[in-house]
């Protein structure tokens, strides 16, 4: 496979290919420089704060304001070597990061991950069989969950499905929930459209036009996303191609509720939604008080579908699949995972987002996270047995994406890694080169446009 998607517009004026190798060269160069600058700044601060003290205190680190006020000269780092060799500093870092009990829990978590991978194997096997024999009669469902700006995880995976030779027609039903709604739609419109739709995350979605933290009445402009960028121009969704696709397309939404009521997941037929597909997509991705008012769809007021993000029993009862592939938009070792079900029979409320399992969270949090993942797996096993259905999760590699984090480099890395991971999972040949759709306007963007606001919020916290 010499090119990933030959139908992407070739280099001409506004649009050009983005070389995978060049991306990583630039990425690591920038990260190395930022890491070195941060390290030098911290070392200088710690030394200056401790040089007049009898006892060295390595835990005294600078605030963001203090770091900005510091000038950097070669003389500032005169004692950096001695500082790095300080025994107290070494012992403190060792105590923080090399904890025996933590290591044991993380090893158990690795073993739990392998059990999840075993559940994925028959799902992938059924999908590959359906690709070879479209008349096999298998009812395979693809479910793409929400996650805000973690959407590049699943966008990369559906790009990987195309690269692995798994067209959307392989699936009987495709369900997109919240940010999964546009991912599902562009996937169904074809490989070129999938690449174009993916670029919206690391281009338009990294602008203040989309997320503006001080714009508290509409922090996330989902209307601009769906009714402008996806409705017209170079990234317009080919709705006709979506409707002509052999798979059914459904958007997960939550019916607007009154205070005290439990949210209820519903699935809108995106191809037949009134007043249109993009309006239904907007409803699925609009969080109340964050995305502004949402016009009704099919005469009913709906909100973001991720309030009950994995209503798996409802999906099985409505669509009767024999195989389900779930793209969770969350890496396995992240603590900001989702709820499997709202019923106590399967699992209860899960912990709120706390970052990666390997980060400096408490042992109690790690242990709880381990128990949650184990409980989720056992719950899915129960559902599988009761409904005679195979369920598999294709977990993405963690590149640091967050629901509101607008780092285009993190997003592009998620795409590159996600495509290759998915191709590997399906045992297909890797493409010689992965090309990303990129416009000249956003070519050299590397940082979040809300960086100053992000820093202000951290200082306020």
C-alpha positions in Angstrom: 0.0 0.0 0.0 2.0 3.0 -1.3 -0.5 5.6 -0.2 -3.0 5.5 2.5 -5.8 7.4 0.8 -5.3 8.2 -2.9 -8.4 10.4 -3.1 -7.2 13.1 -0.8 -6.6 16.3 -2.7 -2.9 16.4 -3.7 -0.6 19.2 -2.7 -1.9 22.4 -4.2 -2.1 25.8 -2.6 -4.3 25.3 0.4 -3.9 21.6 1.0 -0.8 19.4 1.4 0.2 16.1 2.7 1.8 15.9 6.2 4.7 13.4 6.3 4.6 11.1 9.2 8.4 11.0 9.7 8.6 14.8 9.5 5.9 15.1 12.1 7.8 13.0 14.6 11.1 14.8 13.9 9.4 18.1 14.7 7.5 16.7 17.6 10.4 15.3 19.5 12.6 18.3 18.8 10.0 20.6 20.3 9.3 18.4 23.3 13.0 17.9 24.0 13.5 21.7 24.0 10.5 22.3 26.2 11.5 19.6 28.6 15.1 20.9 28.8 13.8 24.4 29.4 11.5 23.3 32.2 14.1 21.2 33.9 16.7 24.0 33.8 14.1 26.4 35.2 13.1 24.1 38.0 16.7 23.4 39.0 17.5 27.1 39.1 14.5 27.8 41.3 15.1 25.0 43.7 18.8 26.0 44.1 18.0 29.6 44.7 15.3 28.8 47.2 17.6 26.4 49.1 21.1 27.9 48.9 20.7 29.8 52.2 19.0 27.0 54.0 20.8 24.6 56.3 18.6 21.7 55.2 17.8 21.1 51.5 14.2 20.9 50.6 13.7 19.5 47.1 9.9 19.5 47.4 9.7 23.3 47.1 8.8 23.7 43.4 8.0 27.0 41.6 4.5 28.2 40.7 3.8 29.1 37.1 4.0 32.8 38.0 7.4 32.4 39.6 8.7 30.4 36.6 7.7 33.2 34.2 9.4 35.8 36.3 12.7 33.9 36.3 15.4 35.0 33.8 17.5 32.2 32.3 21.3 32.6 31.8 24.1 30.0 31.7 25.2 31.1 35.2 21.8 30.2 36.6 22.6 26.5 36.2 26.1 26.5 37.8 25.0 24.1 40.6 22.6 21.9 38.6 24.9 18.9 38.6 25.3 19.0 42.3 21.6 19.4 42.7 20.9 16.4 40.6 23.3 14.3 42.7 21.7 15.4 45.9 20.8 12.3 47.9 17.7 13.7 49.4 16.4 14.6 46.0 17.1 11.1 44.7 15.4 9.5 47.7 12.3 11.7 47.3 11.9 10.9 43.6 12.4 7.2 44.3 9.8 7.2 47.0 7.3 8.9 44.7 7.8 6.8 41.6 9.2 3.4 42.5 6.8 2.2 45.1 6.5 -1.6 45.5 2.8 -1.7 46.2 2.1 0.6 43.2 4.2 -1.6 41.0 2.2 -4.7 42.0 -1.1 -3.0 41.2 0.1 -1.8 37.9 1.3 -5.3 37.0 -2.2 -6.6 37.9 -3.6 -3.9 35.7 -1.4 -5.1 32.8 -2.7 -8.6 33.3 -6.3 -7.3 33.3 -5.6 -5.5 30.0 -4.6 -8.9 28.5 -7.9 -10.4 29.5 -9.7 -7.5 27.7 -7.6 -8.2 24.7 -8.7 -11.9 24.7 -12.3 -10.7 24.5 -11.4 -8.6 21.5 -10.0 -11.5 19.4 -13.3 -13.2 18.5 -14.8 -9.8 17.6 -12.0 -9.0 15.2 -12.3 -12.6 13.8 -16.0 -12.2 13.1 -15.3 -8.8 11.4 -12.6 -10.2 9.2 -14.9 -13.2 8.3 -17.7 -10.7 7.4 -15.3 -8.8 5.1 -14.4 -12.0 3.3 -18.0 -13.2 3.1 -20.5 -10.3 3.1 -23.3 -12.8 2.8 -22.4 -14.5 6.0 -25.5 -13.1 7.8 -23.5 -11.8 10.7 -25.0 -8.8 12.5 -22.0 -6.7 13.5 -22.4 -3.4 15.3 -19.8 -0.7 15.6 -20.2 1.7 18.6 -18.1 4.9 18.8 -18.3 6.5 22.2 -18.0 10.2 23.3 -15.1 12.0 24.8 -15.0 15.6 23.5 -11.5 16.3 22.0 -10.5 12.7 22.6 -12.3 12.1 19.4 -9.0 11.7 17.4 -8.6 8.4 19.2 -11.6 6.8 17.4 -11.1 8.9 14.3 -7.7 7.3 13.9 -9.2 3.8 14.5 -11.8 4.2 11.8 -9.0 5.4 9.5 -7.2 2.3 10.5 -10.3 0.2 9.6 -10.2 1.6 6.1 -6.5 0.9 5.9 -7.0 -2.6 7.1 -9.7 -3.2 4.5 -12.7 -3.0 6.7 -15.3 -0.8 5.0 -18.3 0.6 6.9 -20.6 -1.8 5.0 -19.1 -4.6 7.1 -21.3 -3.4 9.9 -25.0 -3.8 10.0 -25.4 -0.8 12.4 -23.0 2.0 13.3 -23.7 4.1 16.4 -22.0 7.4 17.1 -22.4 9.0 20.5 -21.4 12.6 21.2 -18.0 13.1 19.5 -18.5 9.6 18.1 -21.3 10.9 15.9 -19.1 12.9 13.4 -16.5 10.1 13.5 -19.1 7.5 12.5 -20.5 9.8 9.8 -17.2 10.6 8.1 -16.2 6.9 8.3 -19.4 5.9 6.4 -18.7 8.6 3.7 -15.5 6.8 2.6 -11.8 6.8 3.3 -11.1 10.3 1.8 -13.9 11.8 3.8 -12.7 10.0 6.9 -9.3 11.6 6.6 -10.8 15.0 6.0 -13.2 14.7 9.0 -10.3 13.6 11.2 -8.5 16.8 10.4 -11.3 18.9 11.9 -10.1 17.8 15.3 -6.5 18.9 15.0 -7.3 22.0 12.9 -10.7 23.8 13.5 -11.3 22.2 16.9 -8.0 23.7 18.2 -9.2 27.3 17.6 -10.9 29.7 20.0 -13.8 29.7 17.6 -14.6 26.2 18.8 -13.5 26.3 22.5 -13.2 29.5 24.3 -13.0 29.1 28.1 -14.0 32.7 29.0 -17.1 32.3 26.7 -18.8 30.6 29.6 -22.3 30.7 28.0 -21.0 28.6 25.1 -17.5 27.2 25.9 -17.8 24.7 23.1 -19.4 25.9 19.9 -20.9 22.7 18.5 -23.2 24.7 16.3 -20.2 26.2 14.5 -18.6 22.7 14.2 -21.6 21.0 12.7 -23.6 23.7 10.9 -20.6 25.5 9.4 -17.3 23.5 9.1 -19.1 20.2 8.5 -21.9 21.8 6.4 -19.9 23.6 3.8 -16.4 24.3 2.5 -13.5 21.9 2.0 -14.5 19.7 5.0 -18.1 19.4 4.2 -19.6 16.0 5.1 -20.8 14.1 2.1 -24.3 13.3 3.4 -25.3 11.6 0.2 -22.4 9.2 0.5 -23.4 8.5 4.1 -27.0 7.8 3.1 -25.8 5.5 0.3 -23.7 3.5 2.6 -25.1 0.0 3.3 -24.8 0.3 7.1 -27.4 1.9 9.3 -26.3 5.1 11.1 -27.6 6.0 14.5 -26.7 8.9 16.8 -26.9 8.4 20.6 -28.8 11.2 22.3 -30.3 11.9 25.7 -33.8 13.1 25.9 -34.0 16.4 27.8 -35.2 15.6 31.4 -36.6 17.4 34.3 -34.8 17.7 37.6 -34.7 14.4 39.5 -35.3 12.2 36.5 -32.7 9.7 35.2 -31.3 10.4 31.8 -32.5 8.0 29.1 -30.4 7.0 26.1 -32.1 7.0 22.7 -30.8 6.4 19.2 -31.8 8.6 16.3 -31.8 7.3 12.8 -29.3 9.8 11.4 -30.3 9.2 7.7 -33.9 10.1 8.4 -33.6 12.7 11.1 -35.6 15.9 10.8 -34.7 18.7 10.0 -31.4 16.9 9.0 -28.4 14.8 9.7 -26.2 17.6 10.9 -28.8 18.9 13.3 -29.1 15.4 14.8 -25.3 15.2 15.1 -25.3 18.6 16.9 -27.8 17.3 19.4 -25.7 14.2 20.1 -22.6 16.3 20.8 -24.1 19.2 22.7 -23.5 19.2 26.5 -26.1 21.4 28.3 -24.7 24.7 29.6 -21.5 24.1 27.6 -22.6 24.1 24.0 -25.5 26.5 24.1 -29.1 25.9 23.2 -29.9 22.9 20.9 -32.8 23.0 18.4 -35.2 20.0 18.6 -34.7 16.9 16.4 -37.8 15.1 15.1 -39.7 17.5 17.2 -38.0 16.4 20.5 -35.5 18.2 22.6 -32.3 16.2 23.0 -28.9 16.7 24.7 -25.5 15.1 24.5 -25.7 11.3 24.2 -22.8 10.7 26.6 -24.8 11.1 29.7 -25.4 7.3 29.5 -22.5 6.7 27.3 -22.7 2.9 27.0 -26.3 1.8 27.2 -25.2 -1.6 26.0 -28.4 -3.5 27.0 -30.6 -1.0 25.1 -28.3 -1.4 22.1 -28.6 -5.2 22.1 -32.4 -5.1 22.6 -32.9 -2.6 19.8 -30.4 -3.8 17.2 -29.9 -7.5 18.0 -26.3 -7.8 17.0 -24.2 -11.0 17.4 -20.9 -9.0 17.5 -20.1 -5.6 18.9 -16.9 -3.6 18.4 -16.6 -0.6 20.8 -14.3 2.3 20.2 -14.2 3.9 23.7 -12.2 7.1 23.0 -10.4 6.4 26.2 -7.1 4.6 26.7 -7.3 1.5 29.0 -5.1 2.9 31.7 -6.9 6.2 32.1 -9.0 6.8 35.1 -11.5 9.0 33.3 -13.4 5.9 32.0 -17.1 5.6 31.4 -20.1 3.9 33.0 -21.1 0.6 31.5 -24.7 0.8 32.7 -26.9 2.7 35.1 -28.2 -0.5 36.7 -26.6 -1.9 39.9 -26.7 -5.3 38.3 -23.7 -4.6 36.3 -21.6 -1.7 37.8 -22.2 1.3 39.9 -21.0 4.8 39.5 -17.4 5.0 38.4 -14.7 7.4 39.6 -14.3 10.8 38.0 -11.4 11.5 35.7 -8.0 11.4 37.5 -5.5 11.0 34.8 -3.4 8.0 33.8 -3.2 5.0 36.1 0.6 5.3 36.1 0.6 8.9 37.4 0.9 10.0 41.0 -2.5 9.0 42.2 -3.0 7.3 45.5 -2.7 3.5 46.0 -6.3 3.5 47.0 -7.3 5.2 43.7 -5.2 2.7 41.7 -6.7 -0.2 43.6 -10.2 1.1 43.0 -9.5 1.6 39.3 -8.2 -2.0 39.1 -11.4 -3.2 40.7 -13.6 -1.1 38.3 -11.9 -2.5 35.2 -12.2 -6.1 36.5 -15.9 -5.5 37.4 -16.6 -4.0 34.0 -15.1 -7.0 32.3 -17.1 -9.5 34.4 -20.2 -7.4 33.7 -19.6 -7.6 30.0 -19.0 -11.3 30.3 -22.4 -11.7 31.9 -24.1 -9.6 29.1 -22.3 -11.8 26.5 -23.6 -15.0 28.0 -27.1 -13.8 28.5 -27.4 -12.4 25.0 -25.1 -14.7 23.1 -23.1 -11.8 21.7 -19.4 -11.1 21.4 -18.3 -7.7 22.7 -14.8 -6.3 22.3 -13.1 -3.0 23.1 -10.4 -1.6 20.9 -8.5 0.6 23.4 -6.4 3.4 21.9 -2.8 4.1 22.9 -2.6 7.0 25.4 -1.1 10.2 23.8 -2.4 12.5 26.5 -5.7 13.7 24.9 -8.3 15.2 27.1 -11.9 16.2 26.6 -11.1 20.0 26.3 -7.3 19.9 25.6 -6.5 21.6 22.3 -3.0 20.4 21.5 -2.8 19.6 17.8 0.5 17.7 18.1 -1.0 15.3 20.7 -4.0 14.9 18.3 -1.8 14.1 15.3 0.2 11.7 17.2 -3.0 10.0 18.3 -4.0 9.6 14.7 -0.7 8.2 13.5 -0.5 5.7 16.4 -4.2 4.9 16.2 -4.1 4.0 12.5 -1.1 1.7 13.0 -2.4 0.1 16.2 -5.7 -0.7 14.4 -4.0 -2.1 11.4 -1.9 -4.3 13.7 -5.0 -5.4 15.6 -6.6 -6.7 12.4 -3.4 -8.4 11.2 -3.2 -6.3 8.0 -0.2 -4.9 6.2 1.0 -1.6 7.5 0.8 1.3 5.0 4.2 2.5 3.8 3.2 6.1 4.7 0.3 7.6 6.6 -0.7 10.9 5.2 -2.9 13.4 7.1 -5.2 15.9 5.5 -3.8 19.3 6.4 -4.6 22.8 5.2 -2.1 25.6 4.8 -3.9 27.8 7.3 -3.2 25.3 10.2 0.1 23.9 8.9 2.5 25.0 11.7 0.1 25.2 14.7 1.6 23.5 17.7 -0.1 24.8 20.8 -3.5 25.3 22.3 -5.0 28.7 21.6 -6.4 28.7 25.1 -2.9 28.2 26.7 -3.1 31.5 28.6 -6.6 30.8 29.9 -5.6 27.2 30.8 -2.7 28.6 32.9 -5.0 31.2 34.5 -7.5 28.4 35.5 -4.6 26.3 37.0 -3.4 29.3 39.1 -6.9 30.0 40.3 -7.3 26.4 41.3 
